[in-house]
Amino acid sequence: MLKTLSIAASVLVLSVVSVNVFAADDDPAVWRQRKVTKEKAAAVGTTSEDIAEEIRFGREIAARIIGRYGLYDNDELMKYVNLVGKSVAANTCRQEIQFRFAVLNTEEVNAYAAPGGYIFITRGALTHMQDEAELAGVLAHEVAHVTQKHIVKELNIQSEDTSAASGMARLIGGTSEAARTAFAQAVDKALDMLFKDGYKREDEVEADRTGVSFSALAGYDPTGLPRYLEIIGPTKEKDTEVLDKTHPGYKERVSWLTDTIKNDGLDAVGKKAGRERFTSTVRIK
């Protein structure tokens, strides 16, 4: 079964060329340097072996996600989502991993990120979007979960004297029975986070604020994500059984995103909405 799912995960390896959607008069150098500086500090202490294990770990999670929903059969749409996603991911300092994007064949409104750069959005989520900036905002939020290593940190897959992700190769790598057990348990816990428990409040805040910067740096209107949250918020909150203090509501997320855009001047960096290209490409049946 796992072998079958791993084969399905290989479908995510899509060869597309990222696009630069900066307007000619935009100069993102200052904003790019700010994000790169912060992320470099977070990456200190990670070895090449840890990176390889993070990708292997994420690939197994991605296989399970695909096994749960299946991929939406539309090559043009898959290429388009990768085009937008890779333009956003190009603004992170995690160039040691290849980000991959795919559309899941479900009416559920959601998006997921697995360590190692595996990003998913559902066809249900796409049907609620109005333009490319909203798509970029959602994908950027998921990319931020990967760059900030939220799952890795939450599962404490690290050695005591190094930064998050460092020590991953030692803790879940290898071929011993103990290593295989640790790997399987870590995958199960990660899936519980994605499908049941959710991220911690502070992780969602960080992914929102970091992601909106990524989308602005790619030239997109940074209000794309808060606009989208305002659209899906009422429906999603009705479907959520428990919204406690550890899980922020949509109105709260819109509020802090709006503050971030204003305080960081991101509305002057990103301007592209991309409505025409989005509506001509995203035609969900």
N, C-alpha and C positions, 0 to 999 in steps of 0.2 A: 504493500500500500504506500509506504513512504517513498519507495522507488518511483512509483507512478506519479506521486505528487511532485517529486523533485524534477521529473521530466517536464511536468506542467510548468514549473517555475522557470524553466529555461526559456519559455516563451517570452519572458520579460526582457530578454536581451535583444532590444530593438536598436537597429543602426539608423539613427537619425542625426541630423545636424542641428545644433542649437542656433537660435537666432538672437541677434542683438536688437532689441526694440527701443533703444535709446533715441530720443529725438535729437536732432543735430545740435541744438543749443543747450542740451543738458550736460552737466559736468558732475559725475557721481564720485569723483576721486576722494573727496573728504569723507563721504559716507562709507564708501568701500573700505577705506583705511581704518575707520572706527570699528567696523564689524570684523575685519580681518584681525586686528589687534586683539580684540576680546576672544575670538575663537582660537587664535594661536595659543593664548594662555591656557585655554581649556584642554588643548591637545597635548600639552607637555607630558612626557612620560609614557606615551603610547608607543609600543614597538610594532614592527612590521608583522610579527607573529600575532599580536593582539588584533591588528586590523584584519588579517586573514581569518581569524576566528570570529570576529564580529560579522564579517560578510557571510561566513558559513552558517553562523547562528541565525542571521537575518534571512538567509535563503531558505532555511527550514521553516521559519515562521511564515515566509511568503508562500511556500508550498502549501502550508496548512490553510492559509487564507484563500488561496485559489481553489483548494479542495472543497472549501466550505461554500463558495459562491460561483466559481467558474469565471472565465474571462468573457467579456462582451465581444462578440464576433464582428468586429468592424475595424479593418486595418487602417483605413483613413483616419478614423477617430483616434485609434491607438497612437498613430504617428503624431497627430496633432497634439494630444495630451503630453507626449514625450517632448515635443518641440517647446511647448510652454514650460513644462517642468524643468527641462534642462537649462533653459534660459535663466530661470530663477536660481537653480542649484549652482550655476556658474559663479554666483556672487558669494558663495561660502568659501571657507578656507579648507574644506575637506575635499580637496582635489585628489586625495589618495583613493577615494572610492568612486565608483561609477553609479550615479543615481539612475534608477529605472522606474518608469511610471506605467501604470496599466489601469484599465477600466474594468470593474467587477460587474458581472451580470446579475444585478439585484436591484429591486426598486427601493431598497432601504436607502435612506439619506445619510451617507457617512463617508469617511475617508480614513485610511490607516497608513501607518509608517512602521516598517520593520528595520532593525539595526542593519547597517551595511548599505543603506540607500534604496530599499525597496518601498515604493510609494504607490498606494492604491486610492482610487476614487470610484464611487459607485455610479452606475448610470442613473440611479434615482437622484443622486446629488446633482448631476449635470442637468437634469430636467428643470431644476429650480433656479439655475443660473441665467443671468441676462447678458453677460459679456465676458471677454477674456480676462479682464482684470479680476473678476470674482474667481475665476478658475485659478489664476496665478496666485491669488491670496490664499486659497485653500491649500493648494499644493505647497506653497511656501511655508505655511504653518506646519505641515507634515514633515517637510524637509528640516525644519528647525528642531523637531523632536529627534531627528537623527543626528544633526550636528551637535546638539546639546546632550546627546547620549542619555535621554531620559529613562529608557527601559533598562539600559545597562546599569545606570546609577541606582534605580529603584530595586533591581534584583541583586545589587551589591556584588556584581561580577567584577571584582577588582581586588588587588592585594592591598594590604593595610597601609603600605608606605608609598603608594603611587596614586596617580590621578585615575579618574573613572576610565574604565576599559583596559587600563594597564593591568597585566596579570590575567587577562581573559584566556590567553593561550594555555597558561598553567592550570587554571581552574576548571575550564570546560573543554580544553583541547585534549588531544591524545587518543589512544585506542584502548586503554584499559577499561575494565568493566565499571570502575568507579567514575571514570571520565565520561563514559557513555551515559551512565545514570544521571550524572550532574547535568549533562547537556540536555537530556530529555526533560528533566525537571525544570530547567531554566526555560525551555521552549514552552512547556505547559503554563508556567507562571506568566510568561510574556503574553500568551494568548488570553489568559484571564484578564490581564491589564487591558488589552485591546477590546475584548468583547463583553466584559462584565464589570470590572472594577473601575476602569478609567485611570487617567493620569492624576497625579497630585495637583492640587490647586496651583501651587507655585510653578509647576511644570507647564501647565496650560497658559499661565500668564507669560512665562518666558517664551513659549512657542509662538504666542500671539505677537508679542512685541518684537521678537527676533524675525519672525516670518514676514511681518509687514514691512520691515526694513529690506529684506531680501527681494520682495516683489517691487518695492519702489526703486531699488538699485537696478532692477532689470527693466526699468522704464515704465512700469505699470502704475496706474492710478492706485495709490495705497488704500483708498477707501473701498476697494473691491471686497476685501474680507468682511469689514463691518457691515457693508451693504448686504452681503449674502447672509450674514448672521441675523440681520433684521428680518429677512425673508423667511428663513427656516425656523427661527426662534420659537414663535408661538406653537407651531406644530410639534417640534421636537420636545419642547418642555412638557407638553401634554402627554407625550409618549414616555416620558422619563418617570420611573416609579419613585425615585428618591433623589431630590436635589438638596443635599445637605451642605454644610459649611466647607466641606472639602472639594465640592464640585461647583465651580462658578456658573451662574446663570448667563443666558445669552445677552440680556440687557447690560449686565455688569461687564461682560467681555467687550461689547460695543463701546461702552464708556471708556474703558482703559485704552482700547485701540484708538479711539478718537483723540484722547489726550496724548498718546504717543506720537501720532501723526502730526498733531499741532506742535507739541513741544520740541520734536526733532526736526521740524520743517520738512517732513517727507513729502508733503503735498507739492513742494517746489521741485522735488527730484523726479517723481514719477507722475506721468500724465496720461499714458496710453490706456484706453478702455478696451479697444479691439472688439467692439460689438459686431461689426459687419462680418469679420472673419469668423467669429465665434458662431453666429447664427447660421452662417453658410456651411459650417463644418459639423456642428453638433446637432444632428437630427436623429434623436432617439426614437426608435420604433417601439 
